[in-house]
Amino acid sequence: MLNELAFISNRQQAIRSAQAFWSFLGWLVDCRAKQITVLICLACWIALFKISPQTSLGSLCIGNAVSYSTSLFQNLSLPYIHAGLMAIAMMVPFALSHYRHIQESVNPAVKGSAIFTFAATYGAIWIVVSCGMEIVNQVALASVPRIPLLLLSVVFAAAWQLTATKQAALEQCHVKSPLAAGGLNALRTSSAYGARHASNCIKACLPMMAISTVSGHAFGLMILLAFLMGVERFSERSKIVTITCALLLLFAGLLAAELVGDLLQ
């Protein structure tokens, strides 16, 4: 009897999870702006996989991704292309939840332009910041051993999760700004809204983005970090402690991969 009840409970939970997943997919594409954004992000993920230094199925494993990402790019322009693609692929989806607020706040005549202005401002700021991190990585930190630097970046990101600044920035990511209803003012306030949202996202997520930059944009790490930031961003309650524990486990995994690599050499 208890086994039957457990089976029924597990089945109901699986159904609810599936329904929630389909609802989330529907939310992703419930307007043209979201559809275009999702397609752009998917294209960026495909491009990232194609141009990554470790374009193999093994790159989906964190240990392999780290071991193959220790050398710097040979093409001087490629790291910055990679940084821009990383910013769009990993961070632009976190702006989707604000599209509905713009749709409901501005006149239909300028709705599309207002959403584009918001997304372009938000995305452009993240691209500039990502390329700036890449400049620091390629110039100031070029001579620093990759693995120790990568481990240090993971520890810093985990510590950042527990700060009041992180908590406040994450809470502000959910706050909607007042927007003008029409005309150029609607575009101006939408652009300011995108800049404010980008500023909050940078304060909340920059340490985790730095992990990807230091790793040489290891594809497996980018997938994992995007997942962690998505769980944190879209959860109803803050997942600070959960994400911190996950980053500490990532640190342990990277350290283990490095130690195993030393033993095998």
MINUSE-26493 format. One line per field, with one value per residue (C-alpha): residue in one letter; residue number from 1; x, y, z. Coordinates in nm, 2 decimals. Example, Ala and Ser with C-alpha at 12.3 -4.5 7.8 and 13.67 -1.06 7.14 Angstrom:
<pts>
gugu A,S
selo 1,2
east 1.23,1.37
north -0.45,-0.11
up 0.78,0.71
</pts>
This chain:
<pts>
gugu M,L,N,E,L,A,F,I,S,N,R,Q,Q,A,I,R,S,A,Q,A,F,W,S,F,L,G,W,L,V,D,C,R,A,K,Q,I,T,V,L,I,C,L,A,C,W,I,A,L,F,K,I,S,P,Q,T,S,L,G,S,L,C,I,G,N,A,V,S,Y,S,T,S,L,F,Q,N,L,S,L,P,Y,I,H,A,G,L,M,A,I,A,M,M,V,P,F,A,L,S,H,Y,R,H,I,Q,E,S,V,N,P,A,V,K,G,S,A,I,F,T,F,A,A,T,Y,G,A,I,W,I,V,V,S,C,G,M,E,I,V,N,Q,V,A,L,A,S,V,P,R,I,P,L,L,L,L,S,V,V,F,A,A,A,W,Q,L,T,A,T,K,Q,A,A,L,E,Q,C,H,V,K,S,P,L,A,A,G,G,L,N,A,L,R,T,S,S,A,Y,G,A,R,H,A,S,N,C,I,K,A,C,L,P,M,M,A,I,S,T,V,S,G,H,A,F,G,L,M,I,L,L,A,F,L,M,G,V,E,R,F,S,E,R,S,K,I,V,T,I,T,C,A,L,L,L,L,F,A,G,L,L,A,A,E,L,V,G,D,L,L,Q
selo 1,2,3,4,5,6,7,8,9,10,11,12,13,14,15,16,17,18,19,20,21,22,23,24,25,26,27,28,29,30,31,32,33,34,35,36,37,38,39,40,41,42,43,44,45,46,47,48,49,50,51,52,53,54,55,56,57,58,59,60,61,62,63,64,65,66,67,68,69,70,71,72,73,74,75,76,77,78,79,80,81,82,83,84,85,86,87,88,89,90,91,92,93,94,95,96,97,98,99,100,101,102,103,104,105,106,107,108,109,110,111,112,113,114,115,116,117,118,119,120,121,122,123,124,125,126,127,128,129,130,131,132,133,134,135,136,137,138,139,140,141,142,143,144,145,146,147,148,149,150,151,152,153,154,155,156,157,158,159,160,161,162,163,164,165,166,167,168,169,170,171,172,173,174,175,176,177,178,179,180,181,182,183,184,185,186,187,188,189,190,191,192,193,194,195,196,197,198,199,200,201,202,203,204,205,206,207,208,209,210,211,212,213,214,215,216,217,218,219,220,221,222,223,224,225,226,227,228,229,230,231,232,233,234,235,236,237,238,239,240,241,242,243,244,245,246,247,248,249,250,251,252,253,254,255,256,257,258,259,260,261,262,263,264,265
east 0.00,0.28,0.46,0.15,0.10,0.46,0.43,0.11,0.29,0.59,0.38,0.18,0.50,0.64,0.32,0.34,0.71,0.63,0.35,0.57,0.84,0.59,0.45,0.80,0.86,0.53,0.64,0.97,0.79,0.46,0.54,0.74,1.01,1.08,1.08,1.35,1.55,1.55,1.65,1.94,2.06,2.04,2.24,2.50,2.52,2.58,2.85,3.02,3.03,3.17,3.45,3.54,3.90,3.75,3.48,3.42,3.16,3.41,3.37,3.04,3.23,3.38,3.71,3.77,3.66,3.91,4.20,4.15,4.10,4.43,4.59,4.51,4.35,4.59,4.37,4.38,4.03,3.86,3.86,3.66,3.42,3.38,3.32,3.05,2.87,2.90,2.73,2.44,2.40,2.42,2.28,2.02,1.76,1.75,1.59,1.29,1.08,1.08,0.93,0.58,0.61,0.72,0.43,0.18,0.33,0.38,0.15,0.11,0.26,0.60,0.58,0.82,1.07,1.06,1.14,1.42,1.57,1.56,1.72,1.98,2.09,2.10,2.28,2.53,2.63,2.69,2.90,3.12,3.16,3.24,3.50,3.65,3.69,3.86,4.10,4.20,4.22,4.44,4.66,4.69,4.64,4.80,5.11,4.91,4.87,4.52,4.42,4.51,4.34,4.03,4.01,4.05,3.77,3.53,3.61,3.55,3.22,3.11,3.20,3.02,2.70,2.68,2.72,2.45,2.54,2.46,2.13,2.02,2.12,1.93,1.62,1.65,1.66,1.29,1.19,1.00,1.08,0.81,0.80,0.66,0.36,0.46,0.69,1.06,1.01,0.90,1.22,1.43,1.28,1.31,1.68,1.73,1.53,1.77,2.08,1.94,1.87,2.21,2.37,2.19,2.27,2.64,2.65,2.47,2.64,2.98,3.18,3.02,3.08,3.44,3.48,3.39,3.63,3.92,3.86,3.90,3.53,3.52,3.19,3.10,3.15,2.94,2.65,2.68,2.71,2.41,2.21,2.30,2.23,1.90,1.79,1.88,1.72,1.39,1.32,1.04,1.28,1.64,1.88,2.19,2.30,2.22,2.42,2.71,2.72,2.71,3.01,3.20,3.14,3.26,3.57,3.62,3.57,3.81,4.07,4.02,4.05,4.38,4.52,4.42,4.58,4.91,4.91,4.85,5.13
north 0.00,0.24,0.16,0.23,0.57,0.66,0.56,0.78,1.07,1.04,1.03,1.34,1.52,1.42,1.55,1.88,1.92,1.84,2.09,2.36,2.29,2.33,2.64,2.78,2.70,2.87,3.18,3.19,3.23,3.40,3.72,3.80,3.99,3.68,3.45,3.67,3.69,3.32,3.25,3.50,3.34,2.99,3.11,3.25,2.92,2.73,2.98,2.95,2.57,2.59,2.84,2.71,2.58,2.25,2.16,1.80,1.62,1.60,1.98,1.91,1.75,2.01,1.84,1.80,2.16,2.29,2.08,2.19,2.56,2.64,2.78,3.13,3.19,3.22,3.46,3.80,3.90,3.57,3.61,3.93,3.78,3.49,3.74,3.92,3.60,3.48,3.80,3.76,3.38,3.38,3.72,3.84,3.57,3.72,4.03,3.84,3.88,4.26,4.25,4.21,4.52,4.72,4.58,4.68,5.03,5.18,5.25,4.97,5.20,5.21,4.88,4.70,4.99,5.02,4.65,4.67,4.98,4.81,4.49,4.67,4.89,4.59,4.37,4.64,4.71,4.34,4.31,4.60,4.46,4.11,4.25,4.46,4.15,3.98,4.27,4.22,3.85,3.87,4.16,4.20,3.83,3.67,3.54,3.41,3.03,2.95,2.68,2.87,3.18,2.98,2.83,3.17,3.31,3.03,3.10,3.47,3.41,3.18,3.44,3.71,3.51,3.57,3.95,4.20,4.37,4.05,4.00,4.36,4.34,4.02,4.17,4.47,4.25,4.18,4.55,4.71,5.08,5.34,5.40,5.68,5.58,5.71,5.90,5.95,5.95,5.59,5.50,5.71,5.56,5.21,5.26,5.39,5.08,4.86,5.03,5.00,4.64,4.58,4.75,4.53,4.21,4.31,4.35,4.02,3.80,3.95,3.72,3.41,3.55,3.60,3.23,3.17,3.44,3.31,2.95,3.06,3.03,2.66,2.55,2.31,2.58,2.83,2.58,2.51,2.88,2.98,2.71,2.83,3.19,3.09,2.90,3.19,3.45,3.28,3.12,3.26,3.27,3.35,3.06,3.23,2.94,2.68,2.86,2.91,2.54,2.46,2.69,2.54,2.19,2.33,2.44,2.10,1.94,2.17,2.11,1.73,1.75,1.94,1.69,1.40,1.57,1.61,1.25,1.13,1.34
up 0.00,0.09,-0.23,-0.43,-0.26,-0.32,-0.68,-0.72,-0.54,-0.76,-1.07,-0.97,-0.90,-1.24,-1.41,-1.23,-1.32,-1.69,-1.68,-1.53,-1.79,-2.08,-1.92,-1.91,-2.28,-2.36,-2.16,-2.36,-2.69,-2.60,-2.81,-3.12,-2.93,-2.71,-3.01,-3.18,-2.86,-2.81,-3.17,-3.13,-2.81,-2.96,-3.25,-3.01,-2.82,-3.15,-3.25,-2.91,-2.95,-3.30,-3.22,-2.88,-2.84,-2.72,-2.97,-2.86,-2.67,-2.38,-2.34,-2.18,-1.89,-1.66,-1.61,-1.98,-2.05,-1.79,-1.92,-2.28,-2.20,-2.03,-2.35,-2.47,-2.81,-3.10,-3.30,-3.12,-3.22,-3.14,-2.75,-2.79,-3.04,-2.79,-2.51,-2.70,-2.79,-2.43,-2.30,-2.54,-2.49,-2.11,-2.00,-2.26,-2.17,-1.82,-1.97,-2.11,-1.79,-1.85,-2.20,-2.07,-1.85,-2.15,-2.35,-2.08,-2.02,-2.37,-2.66,-2.92,-3.18,-3.01,-2.83,-3.06,-3.07,-2.69,-2.64,-2.90,-2.73,-2.39,-2.52,-2.73,-2.43,-2.19,-2.44,-2.55,-2.19,-2.12,-2.44,-2.34,-1.99,-2.12,-2.36,-2.08,-1.87,-2.17,-2.20,-1.84,-1.89,-2.20,-2.10,-1.72,-1.63,-1.94,-1.74,-1.45,-1.44,-1.56,-1.31,-0.99,-1.13,-1.22,-0.88,-0.72,-0.94,-0.83,-0.46,-0.51,-0.69,-0.41,-0.15,-0.35,-0.33,0.04,0.03,0.09,-0.24,-0.43,-0.25,-0.31,-0.68,-0.73,-0.57,-0.79,-1.10,-1.04,-1.00,-1.29,-1.37,-1.47,-1.84,-2.05,-2.26,-2.60,-2.83,-2.78,-2.41,-2.43,-2.61,-2.37,-2.05,-2.21,-2.27,-1.91,-1.79,-1.99,-1.84,-1.49,-1.54,-1.68,-1.39,-1.14,-1.34,-1.35,-0.97,-0.93,-1.19,-1.29,-1.06,-1.21,-1.57,-1.47,-1.41,-1.78,-1.90,-1.69,-1.81,-2.18,-2.23,-2.17,-2.31,-2.03,-1.77,-1.96,-1.97,-1.60,-1.50,-1.72,-1.56,-1.21,-1.28,-1.44,-1.14,-0.92,-1.14,-1.21,-0.88,-0.66,-0.36,-0.35,-0.41,-0.28,-0.05,-0.31,-0.58,-0.33,-0.25,-0.62,-0.68,-0.40,-0.54,-0.88,-0.70,-0.56,-0.90,-1.07,-0.80,-0.84,-1.22,-1.18,-0.93,-1.15,-1.45,-1.26,-1.16,-1.51,-1.66
</pts>
